[in-house]
Amino acid sequence: MNEYFLIAKIDSAFGKEGFVRITSYSDFPERFFHLQKVYIEFFDDKKEFFVEKTRKFKDSFALKFRNFDSQKDIQSLIGKEIFVDEESLVKLPEGQFFIHDLLGSKVFRNNLEFGILIDVLSYPANDVYVIEHNGEELLIPAALEFIERFDPINKILVLKPGDSFYDDDED
């Protein structure tokens, strides 16, 4: 079964040649210049669309899909979300991971299961992991000084030992 990842939403028609203006949800906007195919959902089924051209205008992008050549052709696409499959995901540098890889990971500290990573919050300084620990939500900076390693295949995040901000008060 294919897994799909949301990258944008179609906002409106753009010009008269079948382009659609999109809102990007991607942290990598340059990806739109390299897209060859995307998926758009119709009636709970993802349909494959081929990208012919990409244009950038100020802070937004416009895409042209194969066989969509006029404003009339694209009317059924307005308001739809654009997805990519795993093959079309942006390749991240070593040590960086997608949020969907992190969510649901078991978190370990001192070789003991510590909790579950339930959310990732994005802040200007750095992201923050939200870990459910003993029924409470604990916030830990997503910084190398706190993280020993992450295994995305087995969904295991190992914290470095000894950081007092997540020690239990029962010393």
NUTIKE-122852 format. One line per field, with one value per atom (N, C-alpha, C): x, y, z; residue number from 0; atom name. Coordinates in Angstrom, 2 decimals. Each point is the difference from the previous one (the first is absolute). Layout:
east	(X; ...);
north	(Y; ...);
up	(Z; ...);
num	(NUM; ...);
atomo	(CA; ...);
! end
This chain:
east	(0.85; -0.85; 0.89; -0.30; 0.78; -0.33; 1.02; -0.20; 0.17; -0.87; 0.02; 0.25; 0.67; 0.38; -0.47; -0.73; -0.57; 1.11; 0.02; 1.02; -0.58; -1.27; -0.55; -1.52; -0.60; -1.44; -0.19; -0.92; -0.31; -0.98; 0.41; -0.81; -0.91; 0.55; -0.76; 0.62; -0.74; 0.56; 1.06; 0.96; 1.03; 0.20; -0.48; 0.08; -1.03; 0.17; -0.99; 0.53; 1.23; 0.63; -0.05; -0.85; -0.14; 0.90; 0.63; 0.81; -0.91; 0.43; -0.69; 0.98; -0.48; 0.82; -0.15; 1.14; -0.03; 0.53; -0.40; 0.61; 0.87; 1.28; 0.95; -0.03; -0.01; 0.15; 1.40; 0.85; 1.32; 1.04; 0.93; 1.15; 1.05; -0.25; 0.94; -0.71; -0.28; -0.77; 0.66; 1.32; 0.67; -0.40; -0.60; -0.46; -0.98; -0.76; -1.03; 0.60; 1.25; 0.66; 0.47; 0.00; 0.48; -1.12; -1.20; -1.12; -0.34; -0.18; -0.45; -1.43; -0.33; -1.36; -0.44; -1.30; -0.62; -1.31; -0.63; -1.28; -1.01; -1.21; -1.09; -1.15; -0.64; -1.06; -1.36; -0.66; -1.38; -0.78; -1.05; -0.87; 0.80; 0.86; 0.80; 0.99; 0.37; 0.97; 1.00; 1.29; 1.04; 0.22; -0.12; 0.21; 1.35; 0.73; 1.31; -0.12; 0.77; 0.06; 1.47; 0.24; 1.37; 0.21; 1.07; 0.31; 0.78; -0.54; 0.69; 0.91; -0.47; 0.76; -0.24; 1.00; -0.10; 0.46; -0.75; 0.38; -0.02; 0.92; 0.04; -0.37; -0.89; -0.42; 0.02; 0.93; 0.17; 0.10; -1.00; 0.05; -0.83; -0.46; -0.83; 0.46; -0.59; 0.33; -1.25; 0.21; -1.08; 0.48; -0.89; 0.31; -0.91; 0.53; -0.78; 0.06; -1.18; -0.09; -0.25; 0.53; -0.19; -1.51; -0.42; -1.39; -0.96; 0.52; -0.83; 0.49; -0.74; 0.50; -0.82; -1.03; -0.83; -0.55; -0.59; -0.64; -1.15; -0.71; -1.11; 0.51; 1.14; 0.57; 0.34; 0.42; 0.51; -1.03; -1.21; -1.01; -0.21; 0.05; -0.23; 1.18; 1.12; 1.18; 0.07; -0.74; 0.06; -0.43; 0.82; -0.29; 0.54; 0.52; 0.53; 1.41; 0.38; 1.34; 0.90; 1.28; 0.99; 0.90; 0.18; 0.81; 1.12; 1.05; 1.04; 0.11; 0.55; 0.27; 1.39; 0.36; 1.28; 1.18; -0.13; 1.05; 0.30; -1.00; 0.17; 0.30; 0.19; 0.36; 1.37; 0.19; 1.30; 0.97; 1.21; 1.02; 0.65; -0.07; 0.53; 1.48; 0.71; 1.40; 0.11; 1.17; 0.28; -0.39; -0.69; -0.37; -1.28; -0.67; -1.28; -1.09; -1.19; -1.09; -1.31; -0.91; -1.34; -0.78; -0.93; -0.83; -0.76; -0.50; -0.75; 0.87; 1.33; 0.90; 0.12; -0.06; 0.20; -1.25; -1.18; -1.22; -0.25; -0.37; -0.28; 1.24; 1.16; 1.23; 0.03; 0.54; 0.27; 1.25; -0.04; 1.12; 0.66; 1.33; 0.75; 1.00; 0.24; 1.04; 0.59; 1.31; 0.70; -0.46; -0.19; -0.42; -1.38; -0.81; -1.37; -0.96; -1.17; -1.00; -0.49; 0.07; -0.28; -1.37; -0.45; -1.27; -0.17; -0.99; -0.32; 0.04; 0.64; 0.04; -1.35; -0.78; -1.36; -0.17; 0.97; -0.13; 1.37; 0.13; 1.19; -0.48; 0.46; -0.38; 1.14; -0.34; 1.01; 0.09; 1.18; 0.27; 1.19; 0.18; 1.10; 1.39; 0.24; 1.33; 0.25; -0.96; 0.10; -1.34; -0.15; -1.21; 0.06; -1.18; -0.12; -0.82; 0.53; -0.72; -0.96; -1.23; -0.97; -0.05; 0.42; 0.09; -1.00; -0.82; -0.93; 0.78; 0.10; 0.80; -0.82; -0.34; -0.78; -1.28; -0.70; -1.28; 0.12; 1.21; 0.20; 0.75; -0.12; 0.73; 1.27; 1.12; 1.29; 0.58; 0.52; 0.57; 1.52; 0.59; 1.45; 0.48; 0.99; 0.50; 0.52; -0.33; 0.49; 1.40; 0.91; 1.39; 0.93; 1.10; 0.95; 0.56; 0.03; 0.54; -0.90; -1.25; -0.93; -0.31; 0.33; -0.37; 1.25; -0.04; 1.12; -0.10; -1.19; -0.19; -1.48; -0.31; -1.37; 0.04; -0.84; -0.12; -1.38; -0.07; -1.31; -0.68; 0.78; -0.58; -0.79; 0.60; -0.64; -0.74; 0.05; -0.66; 0.44; 1.32; 0.57; 0.86; -0.30; 0.78; 0.69; 1.32; 0.76; 0.52; -0.37; 0.46; 1.33; 0.81; 1.26; -0.30; 0.73; -0.24; 0.53; -0.57; 0.57; -0.51; -0.93; -0.51; -1.11; 0.20; -0.88; -1.40; -0.19; -1.32; -1.07; 0.38; -1.02; 0.24; 0.79; 0.15; -1.27; -0.32; -1.12; 0.43; -0.98; 0.29; 0.33; -0.02; 0.19; 1.46; 0.93; 1.43; 0.36);
north	(-1.19; 1.19; 1.25; 0.91; 1.23; 0.94; 0.74; 1.02; 1.35; 0.95; 1.31; 1.08; 1.08; 1.08; 1.33; 0.76; 1.28; 1.03; 0.67; 1.03; 1.36; 0.05; 1.29; -0.10; 1.16; 0.09; 0.90; -0.36; 0.81; 1.10; 1.25; 1.15; 0.55; 0.14; 0.68; -0.26; 0.44; -0.02; 1.10; -0.17; 1.01; 0.18; 1.09; 0.26; -0.83; -0.06; -0.66; -1.28; -0.41; -1.14; -1.29; -0.06; -1.23; -0.08; 1.09; 0.00; 0.14; -0.59; 0.19; 0.60; 0.94; 0.60; -0.90; -0.28; -0.89; 0.69; -0.52; 0.35; -1.18; 0.26; -1.07; -0.27; -1.27; -0.43; -0.57; 0.11; -0.63; 0.95; -0.57; 0.76; 0.16; -0.62; 0.00; 0.48; 1.31; 0.49; -0.25; -0.13; -0.27; -1.35; -0.87; -1.31; 0.10; 1.09; 0.12; 0.08; 0.41; 0.06; -1.37; -0.98; -1.34; -1.04; 0.41; -0.95; -0.48; -1.28; -0.55; -0.51; -0.56; -0.48; 0.28; 0.21; 0.21; -0.78; 0.02; -0.69; 0.98; -0.06; 0.84; -0.93; 0.24; -0.91; 0.40; -1.01; 0.13; -1.18; 0.26; -1.05; -1.09; 0.41; -0.92; -0.85; 0.44; -0.73; 1.01; -0.31; 0.90; -0.27; 1.06; -0.08; 0.63; -0.63; 0.47; 1.12; 1.08; 1.14; 0.25; 0.34; 0.27; 1.51; 0.51; 1.42; 0.33; 0.92; 0.43; 1.19; 0.98; 1.22; 0.50; 0.72; 0.65; 1.44; 0.91; 1.41; 0.52; 0.91; 0.63; 1.47; 0.45; 1.40; 0.49; 0.90; 0.52; -1.16; -0.17; -1.04; -1.22; -0.13; -1.16; -0.65; -1.14; -0.77; -0.26; -0.23; -0.41; -1.26; -0.99; -1.25; -0.18; -0.63; -0.35; -1.52; -0.64; -1.44; -0.40; -1.14; -0.53; -0.15; 0.42; -0.09; 0.95; 0.94; 1.05; 1.31; 0.47; 1.08; 1.28; 0.06; 1.21; 0.15; 1.16; 0.23; -0.99; -0.31; -0.96; -1.38; -0.43; -1.31; -0.16; 1.08; -0.10; 0.29; 0.35; 0.38; -1.09; -1.27; -1.09; -0.19; 0.68; -0.15; 1.04; 1.09; 1.09; -0.52; 0.27; -0.41; -1.38; -0.73; -1.34; 0.07; -1.06; -0.09; -0.83; 0.35; -0.68; -0.86; -1.25; -0.96; -0.52; -0.51; -0.76; -1.36; -0.96; -1.31; 0.01; -1.08; -0.07; 0.19; -0.49; 0.12; 1.46; 0.88; 1.41; 0.90; -0.57; 0.81; 0.62; 1.17; 0.65; -0.85; -0.18; -0.74; 0.94; -0.37; 0.85; -0.27; 1.02; -0.21; -0.96; -0.59; -0.91; 0.65; -0.74; 0.50; 0.80; 0.20; 0.69; -0.99; 0.18; -0.95; 0.74; -0.65; 0.55; -0.20; 0.90; -0.11; -1.32; -0.43; -1.26; -1.19; 0.11; -1.07; -0.02; 1.16; 0.12; -0.36; 0.41; -0.19; -1.46; -0.27; -1.37; -0.76; 0.62; -0.69; -0.24; -1.16; -0.28; 0.78; 0.63; 0.81; -0.74; -0.15; -0.70; 0.94; -0.24; 0.73; -0.97; -0.08; -0.92; -1.44; -0.39; -1.35; -0.39; 0.96; -0.26; 0.79; -0.59; 0.73; 1.18; 1.17; 1.25; 0.55; -0.24; 0.54; -0.18; 0.74; -0.04; 1.43; 0.17; 1.31; 0.21; 0.99; 0.18; 1.22; 0.93; 1.19; 0.66; 0.82; 0.81; 1.43; 0.90; 1.41; 0.75; 0.88; 0.78; 1.40; 0.35; 1.33; 0.59; 1.33; 0.61; -0.53; -0.21; -0.45; -1.44; -0.88; -1.41; -0.67; -1.19; -0.77; -0.54; -0.38; -0.55; -1.28; -1.06; -1.27; 0.00; -0.45; -0.17; -1.49; -0.36; -1.40; -0.26; -1.01; -0.41; -0.89; 0.46; -0.69; -0.06; -1.20; -0.19; 0.82; 0.03; 0.71; 1.51; 0.50; 1.44; 0.25; 1.23; 0.39; 0.73; -0.51; 0.58; 0.58; 1.21; 0.66; -0.09; -0.49; -0.15; 0.62; 0.90; 0.59; -1.09; 0.15; -0.94; 0.44; -0.15; 0.45; -1.16; -0.07; -1.10; -0.15; 1.08; -0.10; -0.82; -0.26; -0.79; -1.37; -0.17; -1.22; -0.85; -1.24; -0.91; -0.57; -0.51; -0.53; -0.19; -0.11; -0.29; -1.07; -1.00; -1.10; 0.10; 0.57; 0.20; -1.30; -1.04; -1.28; -0.63; -0.04; -0.61; 1.02; 1.28; 1.09; 0.02; 0.16; 0.07; 1.25; 0.84; 1.20; -0.22; 0.13; -0.20; 1.35; 0.38; 1.25; -0.23; 1.05; -0.08; -0.03; -0.76; -0.05; 1.26; 0.28; 1.02; 1.42; 0.28; 1.37; 0.21; 0.95; 0.17; 0.49; 0.62; 0.56; -1.08; -1.26; -1.04; -1.09; 0.31; -0.93; 0.00; -1.13; -0.04; 0.73; 0.54; 0.74; -0.93; -1.30; -0.96; -0.43; 0.91; -0.34; -0.54);
up	(0.00; 0.00; 0.00; -0.88; -0.09; 1.14; 0.44; 1.00; -0.70; 0.32; -0.65; 1.03; -0.45; 0.89; -0.58; 0.81; -0.42; -0.17; -1.18; -0.23; -0.38; -0.43; -0.45; -0.14; -0.22; -0.29; -1.21; -0.86; -1.18; 0.40; -0.20; 0.44; -1.09; -1.22; -1.04; -1.36; -1.02; -1.35; -0.07; -0.89; -0.19; -1.49; -0.52; -1.44; -0.76; -1.31; -0.86; -0.65; 0.39; -0.68; 0.80; 1.05; 0.77; 1.23; 0.38; 1.22; 1.22; 1.12; 1.28; 0.99; 0.80; 1.07; 1.21; 0.67; 1.16; 1.24; 1.15; 1.28; 0.39; 0.19; 0.35; 1.49; 0.36; 1.40; 0.22; -0.98; 0.04; 0.58; 0.76; 0.47; -1.09; -1.15; -1.11; -1.27; -0.11; -1.14; -1.35; -0.04; -1.27; -0.58; 0.82; -0.46; -1.16; -0.06; -1.04; -1.40; -0.10; -1.30; -0.47; 0.89; -0.33; -0.03; 0.31; 0.02; -1.40; -0.13; -1.27; 0.10; 1.16; 0.20; 1.43; 0.14; 1.30; 0.03; 1.15; 0.16; 0.57; -0.54; 0.47; 0.32; 1.14; 0.46; -0.57; -0.55; -0.47; 0.54; 0.76; 0.52; 0.71; 0.94; 0.83; -0.79; -1.19; -0.81; -0.56; 0.11; -0.51; -1.49; -0.80; -1.45; -0.34; -0.91; -0.40; -1.03; 0.21; -0.92; -0.33; -1.26; -0.43; -0.13; 0.62; 0.00; -1.26; -0.81; -1.23; 0.24; 0.79; 0.23; 1.41; 0.51; 1.31; -0.16; 0.58; 0.00; 1.43; 0.32; 1.32; -0.15; 0.87; 0.02; 1.43; 0.30; 1.36; 0.98; 0.87; 1.03; -0.34; -1.23; -0.33; -1.30; -0.27; -1.19; -0.81; -1.29; -0.88; -0.73; -0.09; -0.68; -1.19; -1.04; -1.19; -0.13; -0.01; -0.13; -1.45; -0.39; -1.35; -0.27; -1.20; -0.49; 0.71; 0.76; 0.60; -0.62; -1.01; -0.84; 0.05; 0.84; 0.08; 1.41; 0.26; 1.30; 0.21; -1.06; 0.10; 0.43; -0.55; 0.31; 1.48; 0.64; 1.37; 1.08; -0.36; 1.00; 1.06; -0.41; 0.96; 0.95; -0.25; 0.85; 1.12; -0.13; 0.98; 1.37; 1.02; 1.37; 0.35; -0.98; 0.25; 0.58; 0.71; 0.57; -0.91; 0.01; -0.84; 0.90; -0.41; 0.75; -0.89; 0.64; -0.70; 0.67; -0.74; 0.59; 0.60; 0.67; 0.69; -0.95; -1.21; -1.02; -0.32; 0.12; -0.36; 1.19; 1.18; 1.16; -0.21; 0.57; -0.02; 0.82; -0.49; 0.74; 1.00; 1.26; 1.07; 0.24; 0.47; 0.38; 1.18; 0.16; 1.11; 1.33; 0.85; 1.32; 0.04; -1.14; -0.02; -0.40; 0.58; -0.21; -0.20; -0.72; -0.16; 1.30; 0.25; 1.20; 0.01; -1.17; -0.02; 0.37; -0.18; 0.43; 1.52; 0.63; 1.44; 0.81; -0.50; 0.77; 0.31; 1.25; 0.43; 0.43; -0.05; 0.39; 1.49; 0.38; 1.40; 0.38; 1.17; 0.48; 1.16; -0.09; 1.03; 0.65; 1.31; 0.73; 1.01; 0.07; 0.90; -0.22; -1.27; -0.39; 0.49; 0.43; 0.44; -0.88; -0.26; -0.78; 0.83; -0.58; 0.69; -0.37; -1.24; -0.45; -1.50; -0.55; -1.43; -0.54; -1.15; -0.65; -0.69; 0.46; -0.52; -0.89; 0.02; -0.85; -0.14; -1.04; -0.21; -0.23; 0.85; -0.11; -0.68; -0.92; -0.73; 0.57; 0.45; 0.53; -0.75; 0.05; -0.74; 0.39; 1.27; 0.44; -0.40; 0.26; -0.38; 0.25; -0.54; 0.27; 1.42; 0.50; 1.34; -0.08; 0.62; 0.04; 1.18; -0.23; 1.07; 0.30; 1.21; 0.39; 1.12; -0.20; 1.05; 0.96; 1.25; 1.03; 1.28; 0.45; 1.23; 0.00; -1.14; -0.10; -0.18; -0.06; -0.18; -1.30; -0.52; -1.20; 0.42; -0.48; 0.29; -1.28; 0.05; -1.17; 0.05; -1.09; -0.08; -1.32; 0.05; -1.24; -0.96; -1.26; -1.03; -0.40; 0.95; -0.21; 0.29; -0.73; 0.14; 1.41; 0.77; 1.35; 0.92; -0.41; 0.83; -0.61; -1.27; -0.73; -0.24; 0.43; -0.25; -1.41; -0.37; -1.36; -0.28; -1.28; -0.43; -1.06; 0.15; -0.95; -0.65; -1.23; -0.63; -0.44; -0.26; -0.43; 1.15; 1.19; 1.17; 0.86; -0.40; 0.73; 1.46; 0.20; 1.34; 0.10; 0.99; 0.30; 1.33; 0.03; 1.23; 0.47; 1.22; 0.60; 0.69; 0.04; 0.74; 1.50; 0.75; 1.45; 0.68; 1.20; 0.86; -0.15; -0.92; -0.12; 1.03; 0.89; 1.16; -0.36; -1.16; -0.28; -0.19; -0.17; -0.06; 1.05; 1.02; 1.11; 0.83; 0.56; 0.94; 1.28; 0.71; 1.23; 1.16; -0.20; 1.09; 0.10; 0.24; 0.09; 1.36);
num	(0; 0; 0; 1; 1; 1; 2; 2; 2; 3; 3; 3; 4; 4; 4; 5; 5; 5; 6; 6; 6; 7; 7; 7; 8; 8; 8; 9; 9; 9; 10; 10; 10; 11; 11; 11; 12; 12; 12; 13; 13; 13; 14; 14; 14; 15; 15; 15; 16; 16; 16; 17; 17; 17; 18; 18; 18; 19; 19; 19; 20; 20; 20; 21; 21; 21; 22; 22; 22; 23; 23; 23; 24; 24; 24; 25; 25; 25; 26; 26; 26; 27; 27; 27; 28; 28; 28; 29; 29; 29; 30; 30; 30; 31; 31; 31; 32; 32; 32; 33; 33; 33; 34; 34; 34; 35; 35; 35; 36; 36; 36; 37; 37; 37; 38; 38; 38; 39; 39; 39; 40; 40; 40; 41; 41; 41; 42; 42; 42; 43; 43; 43; 44; 44; 44; 45; 45; 45; 46; 46; 46; 47; 47; 47; 48; 48; 48; 49; 49; 49; 50; 50; 50; 51; 51; 51; 52; 52; 52; 53; 53; 53; 54; 54; 54; 55; 55; 55; 56; 56; 56; 57; 57; 57; 58; 58; 58; 59; 59; 59; 60; 60; 60; 61; 61; 61; 62; 62; 62; 63; 63; 63; 64; 64; 64; 65; 65; 65; 66; 66; 66; 67; 67; 67; 68; 68; 68; 69; 69; 69; 70; 70; 70; 71; 71; 71; 72; 72; 72; 73; 73; 73; 74; 74; 74; 75; 75; 75; 76; 76; 76; 77; 77; 77; 78; 78; 78; 79; 79; 79; 80; 80; 80; 81; 81; 81; 82; 82; 82; 83; 83; 83; 84; 84; 84; 85; 85; 85; 86; 86; 86; 87; 87; 87; 88; 88; 88; 89; 89; 89; 90; 90; 90; 91; 91; 91; 92; 92; 92; 93; 93; 93; 94; 94; 94; 95; 95; 95; 96; 96; 96; 97; 97; 97; 98; 98; 98; 99; 99; 99; 100; 100; 100; 101; 101; 101; 102; 102; 102; 103; 103; 103; 104; 104; 104; 105; 105; 105; 106; 106; 106; 107; 107; 107; 108; 108; 108; 109; 109; 109; 110; 110; 110; 111; 111; 111; 112; 112; 112; 113; 113; 113; 114; 114; 114; 115; 115; 115; 116; 116; 116; 117; 117; 117; 118; 118; 118; 119; 119; 119; 120; 120; 120; 121; 121; 121; 122; 122; 122; 123; 123; 123; 124; 124; 124; 125; 125; 125; 126; 126; 126; 127; 127; 127; 128; 128; 128; 129; 129; 129; 130; 130; 130; 131; 131; 131; 132; 132; 132; 133; 133; 133; 134; 134; 134; 135; 135; 135; 136; 136; 136; 137; 137; 137; 138; 138; 138; 139; 139; 139; 140; 140; 140; 141; 141; 141; 142; 142; 142; 143; 143; 143; 144; 144; 144; 145; 145; 145; 146; 146; 146; 147; 147; 147; 148; 148; 148; 149; 149; 149; 150; 150; 150; 151; 151; 151; 152; 152; 152; 153; 153; 153; 154; 154; 154; 155; 155; 155; 156; 156; 156; 157; 157; 157; 158; 158; 158; 159; 159; 159; 160; 160; 160; 161; 161; 161; 162; 162; 162; 163; 163; 163; 164; 164; 164; 165; 165; 165; 166; 166; 166; 167; 167; 167; 168; 168; 168; 169; 169; 169; 170; 170; 170);
atomo	(N; CA; C; N; CA; C; N; CA; C; N; CA; C; N; CA; C; N; CA; C; N; CA; C; N; CA; C; N; CA; C; N; CA; C; N; CA; C; N; CA; C; N; CA; C; N; CA; C; N; CA; C; N; CA; C; N; CA; C; N; CA; C; N; CA; C; N; CA; C; N; CA; C; N; CA; C; N; CA; C; N; CA; C; N; CA; C; N; CA; C; N; CA; C; N; CA; C; N; CA; C; N; CA; C; N; CA; C; N; CA; C; N; CA; C; N; CA; C; N; CA; C; N; CA; C; N; CA; C; N; CA; C; N; CA; C; N; CA; C; N; CA; C; N; CA; C; N; CA; C; N; CA; C; N; CA; C; N; CA; C; N; CA; C; N; CA; C; N; CA; C; N; CA; C; N; CA; C; N; CA; C; N; CA; C; N; CA; C; N; CA; C; N; CA; C; N; CA; C; N; CA; C; N; CA; C; N; CA; C; N; CA; C; N; CA; C; N; CA; C; N; CA; C; N; CA; C; N; CA; C; N; CA; C; N; CA; C; N; CA; C; N; CA; C; N; CA; C; N; CA; C; N; CA; C; N; CA; C; N; CA; C; N; CA; C; N; CA; C; N; CA; C; N; CA; C; N; CA; C; N; CA; C; N; CA; C; N; CA; C; N; CA; C; N; CA; C; N; CA; C; N; CA; C; N; CA; C; N; CA; C; N; CA; C; N; CA; C; N; CA; C; N; CA; C; N; CA; C; N; CA; C; N; CA; C; N; CA; C; N; CA; C; N; CA; C; N; CA; C; N; CA; C; N; CA; C; N; CA; C; N; CA; C; N; CA; C; N; CA; C; N; CA; C; N; CA; C; N; CA; C; N; CA; C; N; CA; C; N; CA; C; N; CA; C; N; CA; C; N; CA; C; N; CA; C; N; CA; C; N; CA; C; N; CA; C; N; CA; C; N; CA; C; N; CA; C; N; CA; C; N; CA; C; N; CA; C; N; CA; C; N; CA; C; N; CA; C; N; CA; C; N; CA; C; N; CA; C; N; CA; C; N; CA; C; N; CA; C; N; CA; C; N; CA; C; N; CA; C; N; CA; C; N; CA; C; N; CA; C; N; CA; C; N; CA; C; N; CA; C; N; CA; C; N; CA; C; N; CA; C; N; CA; C; N; CA; C; N; CA; C; N; CA; C; N; CA; C; N; CA; C; N; CA; C; N; CA; C; N; CA; C; N; CA; C; N; CA; C; N; CA; C; N; CA; C; N; CA; C; N; CA; C; N; CA; C; N; CA; C; N; CA; C; N; CA; C; N; CA; C; N; CA; C; N; CA; C; N; CA; C; N; CA; C; N; CA; C);
! end
